[in-house]
Amino acid sequence: MAQETKKNAETKASNMLIRIISGIAVVLVMLAVIWPGGIVTAAGLCIISCIAHSEMISATGVRMTEGHAPCIFEVTGTLATVIYYVMIYLGFSATWLMLLVVLYVVVLMLIFVFTFPAYRASQVMRSYFSFVYGPVMLSFVLMTRLLSFTQDDAIYNVGFFAVWMSFISAWGSDTCAYFVGVLFGKHKITPRLSPKKSVEGCIGGVIGAGLLGLIYGLLLSGLGRIPAESVWGYSLLGLGGSVVGQIGDLAASAIKRDFGIKDYGRCIPGHGGILDRFDSVIFTGPLIYLLTLSVLGR
């Protein structure tokens, strides 16, 4: 019995070590992807989005057999994702981007109609959801990175500084929520969906992300990288990002439970797939973009 307990403890420690190392690797990869900007960032996020799209296609049963060759909906979704990111990189307006999102529905319905009854209507709807949930929502990280404003007759590259809040608010909130939950968590927020998450942990995550945003803003202001009046704006980005990020985390868990899967993929050891690691970022990305425009762009 003692040997079995010791073995379980060693296994947990090993899994935790793998998870930590993988987490650090993901952070380093995102630094390499986001920092350069331009085509490097666009291409990197496009690849991540294509993987996320593929994982959701598989998870929701659009690709009927595990490990089976990509179905036509996966191929068209990947092509639409690449086109969408190219359009963002080339500076197409929001109107054109929205047009592509709408036209993709038409493409899916054409496939459904002219191959009937090869596919089910549920596959069409899940395919469209997979495209919007992963690629479209993650694309706001790229759009934030590309933001720049004119200030004092100079170009203020606010996107470079603000885009990191998509990750700070998501992953920082997750870390703070974990430790606060372990120390003080008593009241479960969604017992049937995520038994380990507590109300206290969620509140701690929001407060922690707000403080991290404030510290980040103060650091940037102290280095002369952002205007002093923008500091509180970064704290607001942290608070808002934490709230929607935690919703994104729970939403991803709900989808997995609904379809009876443990992880979305296996590309990140100890974490699962892209969607398992970026579930919060998928939700923080759009909000950080909107808050950057409305709060930091004044």
Secondary structure, DSSP 8 states (H G I E B T S, - for coil): -HHHHHHHHHHHHHHHHHHHHHHHHHHHHHHHHHTT-HHHHHHHHHHHHHHHHHHHHHHTTSS-STT----HHHHHHHHHHHHHHHHHHTT--HHHHHHHHHHHHHHHHHHHHHTTTSS-HHHHHHHHHHHIIIIIHHHHHHHHHT--EEETTEEE-HHHHHTTHHHIIIIIHHHHHHHHHHHH--SEEETTTEEEEEHHHHHHHHHHHHHHHHHHHHHHHHTTSS-GGGHHHHHHHHHHHHHHHHHHHHHHHHHHHHHT-S-S-SSBTTTBSHHHHHHHHHHHHHHHHHHIIIIIT-
